[in-house]
């Protein structure tokens, strides 16, 4: 088991360093790092990098994904996230997550990688760093599209205006990074222990993480590069590559003490209001229809003892002075001080495998097994659902809209796989859920009642940060939220 106090210490340290560094707006996003990792040991740089990544995924990107993945919506008695219900995202909102990912996570990881490739005793640090770099760059390109990649992190060498590279090139690069990271893993050498906040230095788990990440990277491109996806994924299965299994979730844990709590809880305390985030009827109504016990894990009961949501964007149409107790808020497990930040979950891993097999990218006919194991892994992550697994899971898996259509079409199979994946990610992997929806358009979403976009349009990306717009002479031009990604062919 991870040392939670140790994790909390590094998380608090990273937050402190970030809060100091983020007061500056002088190109921190890709060129400088107030944390100066070059002056510290890799055993301190690794938890710092992981903490930055967890903070960004579990805070700003989780909020955006929660709203645009139609898990959450703005309540009627506050305004903090009303713009998200309108599908509006301002460039200034992008400054903090962009800065944290580049100047926090990636800069630290680059230092670890360079140190570890020069010092054979730190080779496994370099391996982990390279794998996490691939993960982080995928988050960046999936959020913003074209982005600094090969020219990023070179401010110390004088490149203060990095060019933006296409998503296609970035995806080529991150695939190479994952492969390199796997090749660097050396089971005969020591590596991190408690300074690795995700896997405590377990190299078998990091190998499984890298394989699962590679599978995700390849499936993300299935519509634009089907041959690459099929060939590479087929090789992985033929080689017997292992993926993340139940109990091996890649996640960051937190501690219920001031400055050590989960990122989203910390944000809620800073805003001094609990009237912003409520459950979306898109998720709540669907889970109610299929009698899904995870609903009680994801949301707290309203004042009447029921779980009830608002339509997307409905809150601001109701006007103020409503009773918050009419609707349900995210549960303590989702938004409380101990809520974990997930990078890749076991359920996600199984759903990725199920999709690969269903598409014919992998041999065999175990797609139903992988699918049902993914549902089980998700149920076991939540106390209410886990408590009824032995009695309720079997009839649930046989019910309408959930039963796997083994003899059905690919479209029918993907519908149940991707819908269950969306349910499993609710509240814990919001950004990834929104990204997967953009790739697949499953399940069907309702347009927000307060949308500022044209009828039928949905957010396809985040807008670029204001720092890039105003400070980088090689900035390629503004992209609005309705513009789709390279891998999004809808």
C-alpha positions in Angstrom: 0.0 0.0 0.0 1.2 3.5 -0.8 2.3 5.7 2.0 -0.5 8.3 1.9 1.2 10.8 4.2 4.2 10.7 1.9 2.0 11.2 -1.1 0.2 14.1 0.5 3.5 15.8 1.4 4.6 15.9 -2.2 1.2 16.9 -3.4 1.2 19.8 -1.0 4.7 20.7 -2.0 3.9 20.7 -5.6 0.8 22.9 -5.0 2.9 25.4 -3.1 5.6 25.6 -5.7 2.9 25.9 -8.5 1.1 28.6 -6.7 4.3 30.6 -6.4 5.4 30.0 -9.9 2.0 30.6 -11.5 2.0 34.2 -10.4 4.4 34.8 -13.3 3.1 35.1 -16.9 6.5 35.1 -18.7 6.1 32.0 -20.9 6.1 29.6 -18.0 4.0 27.2 -20.1 6.8 25.8 -22.2 10.0 27.6 -21.4 10.7 28.0 -17.7 10.2 26.1 -14.5 10.2 28.0 -11.3 10.7 24.6 -9.6 14.2 24.3 -11.1 14.3 20.5 -11.3 17.9 20.7 -12.5 18.9 21.4 -8.9 17.2 18.5 -7.2 17.4 14.8 -7.1 15.1 12.7 -9.4 13.5 11.2 -6.3 12.0 14.7 -5.6 11.3 15.5 -9.2 9.2 12.4 -9.9 6.6 13.0 -7.2 6.5 16.7 -8.1 5.7 15.8 -11.8 3.1 13.3 -10.8 1.5 15.8 -8.4 1.2 18.5 -11.1 -0.3 16.0 -13.4 -2.8 14.8 -10.8 -3.7 18.3 -9.8 -4.5 19.3 -13.4 -6.4 16.1 -14.3 -8.3 16.2 -11.0 -9.2 19.8 -11.1 -9.5 22.0 -14.2 -9.7 19.2 -16.8 -12.0 17.2 -14.5 -14.4 20.1 -14.3 -14.5 20.7 -18.0 -14.9 17.0 -18.7 -17.6 16.7 -16.1 -19.7 19.3 -17.8 -19.0 18.5 -21.4 -19.1 14.8 -20.7 -22.7 15.4 -19.4 -22.1 14.1 -15.9 -22.6 17.5 -14.2 -24.3 20.8 -14.8 -24.4 24.2 -13.1 -26.8 24.8 -10.2 -29.3 27.7 -10.3 -28.0 29.5 -7.3 -24.4 30.1 -8.4 -22.5 31.0 -11.6 -19.0 29.6 -11.4 -19.4 27.1 -14.3 -22.4 28.6 -16.2 -20.1 29.3 -19.1 -19.3 25.6 -19.4 -23.0 24.9 -19.7 -23.1 27.4 -22.5 -20.1 25.6 -24.2 -18.0 28.7 -23.7 -14.3 28.4 -22.6 -12.1 31.5 -22.4 -8.5 31.6 -23.3 -7.5 32.8 -19.8 -9.1 29.6 -18.3 -6.6 27.6 -20.3 -3.5 29.4 -18.9 -3.3 27.4 -15.6 -3.7 23.8 -16.9 -1.4 24.5 -19.9 1.2 26.0 -17.7 1.0 23.1 -15.1 1.3 20.4 -17.7 4.2 22.0 -19.6 6.2 23.9 -16.9 5.3 21.6 -14.1 4.8 18.0 -15.2 6.7 17.8 -18.5 9.6 19.9 -17.4 10.2 17.8 -14.4 9.8 14.6 -16.4 12.3 15.8 -19.0 14.8 16.4 -16.3 14.2 12.9 -14.9 14.5 11.4 -18.4 17.7 13.2 -19.3 19.2 12.3 -15.9 18.2 8.7 -16.1 19.5 8.1 -19.6 22.9 9.4 -18.5 23.1 7.6 -15.2 22.4 3.9 -15.5 21.5 3.6 -11.8 18.5 5.8 -12.6 17.4 4.1 -15.8 14.0 3.1 -14.4 13.3 6.7 -13.4 13.9 7.6 -17.1 11.6 4.8 -18.2 8.7 6.0 -16.0 9.3 9.6 -17.0 9.2 8.7 -20.7 5.9 6.8 -20.3 4.4 9.7 -18.3 5.6 12.2 -20.9 3.6 10.3 -23.5 0.6 10.3 -21.3 0.9 14.0 -20.6 1.4 15.0 -24.3 -1.6 13.0 -25.2 -3.7 14.9 -22.7 -2.4 18.2 -24.1 -3.1 17.3 -27.8 -6.5 15.8 -27.0 -7.4 19.0 -25.2 -6.0 21.7 -27.5 -5.1 19.9 -30.8 -1.8 21.1 -32.4 0.7 22.0 -29.7 4.4 22.5 -29.0 6.1 19.1 -29.0 9.6 18.6 -30.3 10.4 22.3 -29.7 8.8 22.5 -26.3 10.7 22.6 -23.0 13.7 24.3 -24.7 13.4 27.8 -23.2 16.7 27.3 -21.3 18.3 26.8 -24.7 16.9 30.0 -26.1 13.8 28.7 -27.9 11.1 31.0 -26.4 8.7 30.7 -29.3 8.2 27.0 -30.0 6.3 26.0 -33.2 3.1 24.1 -32.9 3.1 20.6 -34.4 0.1 18.7 -35.9 -1.8 16.2 -33.8 -0.7 13.5 -36.3 3.0 14.2 -35.6 2.4 14.4 -31.9 0.7 11.0 -31.9 3.6 9.6 -33.8 5.9 11.1 -31.1 4.0 9.8 -28.1 3.8 6.3 -29.6 7.6 6.4 -29.9 7.9 7.7 -26.3 5.8 4.8 -25.0 7.9 2.2 -26.9 11.1 3.8 -25.6 9.8 3.9 -22.1 9.0 0.2 -22.2 12.5 -0.6 -23.6 14.2 1.4 -20.8 12.6 -0.6 -18.0 15.3 -2.8 -16.5 14.1 -5.3 -13.9 17.7 -5.9 -12.8 18.1 -2.4 -11.6 16.6 -0.4 -8.7 14.1 2.2 -9.3 11.8 4.5 -7.3 9.9 3.3 -4.3 7.7 5.5 -2.2 8.7 8.6 -4.3 6.6 7.1 -7.1 3.1 8.3 -6.0 1.3 6.1 -8.6 2.8 2.6 -8.4 5.4 2.8 -5.7 8.1 1.8 -8.2 6.4 -1.5 -9.3 8.0 -2.0 -12.7 5.5 -4.7 -13.7 2.6 -2.3 -13.1 4.4 0.4 -15.1 4.8 -2.0 -18.0 1.1 -2.8 -17.9 0.4 1.0 -17.7 2.5 1.6 -20.7 0.9 -1.2 -22.7 -2.6 0.1 -21.8 -1.6 3.6 -22.7 -0.3 2.4 -26.1 -3.6 0.6 -26.7 -5.5 3.8 -25.9 -3.2 5.8 -28.2 -3.8 3.4 -31.1 -7.6 3.1 -30.6 -7.8 6.9 -30.5 -6.6 6.9 -34.1 -8.9 4.0 -35.4 -11.0 6.2 -37.7 -8.0 8.0 -39.3 -5.4 5.3 -39.2 -7.2 1.9 -39.1 -4.3 0.0 -40.6 -1.8 1.3 -38.0 -4.3 0.6 -35.2 -5.0 -2.9 -36.4 -1.4 -3.9 -37.1 0.1 -2.5 -33.9 -2.7 -3.8 -31.6 -2.6 -7.2 -33.3 1.2 -7.3 -32.5 0.5 -6.4 -28.9 -2.0 -9.2 -28.4 0.2 -11.7 -30.3 3.1 -10.9 -28.1 1.0 -11.5 -25.0 1.5 -7.9 -23.7 -0.2 -7.5 -20.3 -2.6 -4.6 -19.6 -3.8 -3.0 -16.3 -5.9 -5.5 -14.4 -8.4 -5.1 -11.6 -6.7 -3.6 -8.5 -4.0 -2.0 -10.6 -5.7 1.4 -11.3 -3.1 4.1 -12.0 -4.3 6.8 -9.6 -3.1 9.4 -7.0 -4.4 9.2 -3.4 -5.0 12.1 -1.1 -5.2 12.8 2.7 -8.0 14.6 4.6 -5.8 17.4 5.9 -5.5 21.0 4.8 -3.3 21.3 1.6 -3.3 17.6 1.2 -6.9 17.0 0.0 -8.1 16.1 -3.5 -7.8 18.9 -6.1 -11.5 19.2 -6.8 -12.3 19.4 -3.1 -9.6 22.1 -2.6 -11.1 24.1 -5.4 -14.6 23.8 -3.9 -13.3 25.1 -0.5 -11.5 28.0 -2.3 -14.7 29.0 -4.0 -16.6 28.9 -0.7 -19.8 27.6 -2.3 -21.4 24.3 -2.7 -24.1 25.5 -5.1 -22.2 25.1 -8.4 -22.0 21.4 -9.4 -25.1 19.2 -9.7 -25.9 16.0 -11.4 -26.8 16.0 -15.1 -30.0 14.2 -16.1 -28.2 12.8 -19.1 -26.3 10.5 -16.8 -28.8 10.2 -13.9 -31.8 9.4 -16.0 -30.0 6.8 -18.0 -28.5 5.1 -14.9 -32.0 5.2 -13.3 -33.5 3.5 -16.4 -31.1 0.6 -16.2 -31.2 0.3 -12.4 -27.5 0.9 -12.0 -26.4 0.7 -8.4 -23.4 3.0 -9.0 -25.8 5.9 -9.1 -25.8 6.0 -5.3 -22.0 6.0 -5.4 -21.8 8.9 -7.9 -24.4 11.2 -6.4 -25.8 12.2 -3.0 -29.5 12.0 -2.4 -31.5 15.2 -2.6 -33.6 16.7 0.2 -36.3 14.1 -0.5 -34.0 11.2 -0.4 -33.9 10.6 -4.1 -31.3 11.1 -6.8 -32.4 13.8 -9.2 -30.6 15.9 -11.8 -31.0 19.0 -13.9 -31.1 19.0 -17.7 -27.8 20.3 -19.1 -27.9 24.1 -18.8 -31.3 24.2 -17.1 -30.0 25.7 -13.9 -29.5 29.2 -15.1 -33.0 29.2 -16.8 -34.6 28.5 -13.5 -33.3 31.7 -11.9 -31.9 32.2 -8.4 -33.5 31.5 -5.1 -34.2 27.9 -5.9 -33.8 25.2 -3.3 -30.5 23.4 -3.8 -31.9 20.4 -2.0 -34.2 19.7 -5.0 -31.3 18.1 -6.9 -28.4 15.8 -6.3 -24.8 16.9 -6.0 -21.7 14.7 -6.7 -21.1 12.3 -3.8 -18.3 12.5 -1.2 -16.5 9.7 -3.0 -16.4 11.8 -6.2 -15.8 15.3 -5.0 -14.7 14.8 -1.4 -11.3 15.3 0.2 -10.2 11.7 -0.4 -11.4 11.4 -4.0 -8.6 9.9 -6.1 -7.3 11.2 -9.4 -7.3 8.4 -11.9 -4.9 8.3 -14.9 -6.0 4.9 -16.3 -8.5 2.6 -14.5 -8.7 -1.1 -14.7 -12.2 -0.8 -16.1 -11.0 1.5 -18.9 -8.3 -1.1 -19.6 -10.8 -3.9 -20.1 -13.1 -1.8 -22.2 -10.2 -0.9 -24.5 -9.4 -4.6 -24.8 -13.1 -5.4 -25.5 -13.2 -2.7 -28.3 -10.0 -3.9 -29.9 -11.3 -7.5 -30.0 -14.7 -6.5 -31.3 -13.1 -4.5 -34.1 -11.1 -7.5 -35.1 -7.8 -5.8 -34.2 -7.0 -8.5 -31.8 -7.5 -12.3 -32.2 -10.1 -14.4 -30.4 -13.7 -13.8 -29.3 -13.1 -12.7 -25.7 -14.7 -9.3 -26.2 -17.7 -10.2 -24.1 -15.4 -11.5 -21.3 -13.4 -8.3 -21.4 -16.5 -6.2 -21.5 -18.1 -7.9 -18.5 -14.9 -7.8 -16.5 -14.7 -4.1 -17.2 -18.2 -3.6 -15.7 -17.2 -5.8 -12.7 -14.0 -3.8 -12.1 -16.0 -0.6 -12.1 -18.6 -1.9 -9.7 -15.8 -3.1 -7.3 -14.4 0.4 -7.2 -17.5 1.8 -5.5 -18.8 0.6 -2.1 -22.5 0.6 -2.9 -22.1 -1.3 -6.2 -19.5 -3.6 -4.7 -21.8 -4.5 -1.9 -24.4 -5.9 -4.3 -22.1 -7.5 -6.9 -22.8 -11.1 -5.9 -26.6 -10.6 -6.1 -27.2 -7.9 -8.7 -24.3 -8.0 -11.3 -25.4 -11.1 -13.2 -29.0 -9.9 -13.8 -27.6 -6.4 -14.6 -25.3 -7.9 -17.3 -28.3 -9.7 -18.8 -30.6 -6.7 -18.8 -31.7 -4.7 -21.8 -29.2 -2.1 -23.0 -26.5 -3.8 -20.9 -26.3 -7.4 -22.3 -23.5 -7.9 -24.7 -24.7 -8.7 -28.2 -22.1 -11.4 -28.9 -23.7 -12.2 -32.3 -24.6 -8.7 -33.1 -23.0 -6.1 -35.4 -19.9 -4.1 -34.6 -22.1 -1.0 -34.1 -24.2 -2.9 -31.5 -21.2 -4.2 -29.7 -19.5 -0.8 -29.6 -22.7 0.9 -28.3 -22.7 -1.2 -25.1 -18.9 -1.2 -24.6 -18.7 2.6 -24.9 -21.8 3.3 -23.0 -20.6 1.3 -20.0 -17.2 2.9 -20.4 -18.9 6.3 -20.1 -20.8 5.2 -17.0 -17.6 3.8 -15.4 -15.7 7.0 -15.9 -18.3 9.2 -14.3 -16.7 11.6 -11.8 -13.4 9.9 -11.8 -12.1 10.2 -15.4 -14.2 13.1 -16.7 -11.7 14.4 -19.2 -11.1 11.0 -20.8 -14.8 10.4 -20.9 -15.4 13.6 -22.9 -12.5 12.8 -25.1 -13.9 9.3 -25.8 -17.3 10.8 -26.6 -15.7 13.1 -29.1 -14.1 10.1 -30.8 -17.2 7.9 -30.8 -20.3 10.0 -30.2 -21.5 7.3 -27.8 -23.8 7.7 -25.9 -26.1 10.2 -27.5 -26.0 13.6 -25.7 -28.5 16.4 -25.4 -27.5 19.9 -26.5 -27.3 22.2 -23.5 -30.4 24.4 -23.0 -28.1 27.5 -22.8 -25.6 26.7 -25.5 -23.9 29.5 -27.3 -23.0 27.3 -30.2 -25.1 26.7 -33.4 -27.9 24.1 -33.0 -26.6 20.6 -32.7 -23.0 21.6 -32.1 -20.9 20.4 -29.2 -17.5 21.4 -27.8 -14.7 19.7 -29.7 -11.6 21.2 -28.0 -10.4 23.7 -25.5 -9.3 27.1 -26.8 -5.6 28.0 -26.6 -4.3 29.8 -23.5 -4.0 33.6 -23.6 -0.3 33.5 -22.9 0.3 31.6 -26.1 -2.0 34.0 -28.1 -0.2 37.1 -26.9 3.4 35.9 -26.3 4.3 33.3 -28.9 5.2 34.7 -32.3 4.7 31.2 -33.8 1.2 30.8 -32.4 -0.8 29.2 -35.3 -4.1 31.0 -34.8 -7.2 30.8 -32.7 -9.4 27.7 -32.7 -12.9 27.9 -31.4 -14.4 25.2 -29.2 -16.6 23.8 -31.9 -13.6 22.8 -34.1 -13.0 19.1 -34.1 -9.7 17.2 -33.5 -7.7 15.3 -36.2 -9.0 12.0 -34.9 -12.6 13.2 -34.7 -14.1 12.5 -38.1 -17.8 13.1 -37.2 
